[in-house]
Amino acid sequence: MKLIVGLGNPGQQYANTRHNIGFKILDLLNQNLTQSDSWESSQKNHSLIFKLKDIIFCKPQTFMNNSGDAVVSLQRLYKIEPTDIWVIHDDVDLEKGKIKIQKSGGSAGHNGIKSIIEKLGTQDFIRWRIGVGKPIDKQFQETADYVLENFSKDEQSIINSSISTSAQSLQFALDHDLLATMNKYN
C-alpha cells in the first residue's frame, strides 16, 4: 500500500498559489488515471482522497502547517510504512520548474514537511520537490508571503510544464521503481 500526498492549502483563495503545486499535480494525475475528478471527502482523515488499487492519493485539508495530521491519520488507518509515503511539495530552494525526487531528508524550512516529520516521527519518506524559485521582488520580505502568492503570467508556462512532468514522473514511478524514476526525472 502506498500513500501519495500533494501538499497545499484548502480554499479557492489558495488554489493557484505556489504553495498549492502539490494539489495541482495530484489533480492532473487524478484526471490522467481516472478520466474524472474523483476526489472524495474523508473528514475523519482531514483529507480529500481517491483510491486506485493499493494506492491512496491525498490532498490534506488541514492547511499546510498541519499536513502531518492528515498524513499520520491515513498512515495509521491503512498501516502504511513511512517509506511507502510520497509527498509532493513546493520548494523555494529549487529553480522554477525543476523537479527533484529524493528519499528522506530534513524539512529545509518547509512547514508542511516539518509537520509530517513531527507526526510520523521519521524523515524516511519520499519527496517530490517542485521548484518555485526564490522571490526576486523586494515586496516579499518573508518566504511565507511569496509561497502564498499566485504564479505570475510569466511563470505560468514553466509551472504548467513542471506540473505535467511531475504528474508523468509519478505515473512512471507507479509503473517502475523509484531509482529508475529518479534517474529519469532528477
Secondary structure, 3 states (H helix, E strand, C coil): CEEEEECCCCCHHHCCEHHHHHHHHHHHHHHHHHCCCCCEEEHHHCEEEEEECCEEEEEECCCHHHHHHHHHHHHHHCCCCHHHEEEEEEECCCCCCCEEEEECCCCCCCHHHHHHHHHHCCCCCEEEEEECCCCCCCCCCCHHHHHCCECCHHHHHHHHHHHHHHHHHHHHHHHCCHHHHHHHHC
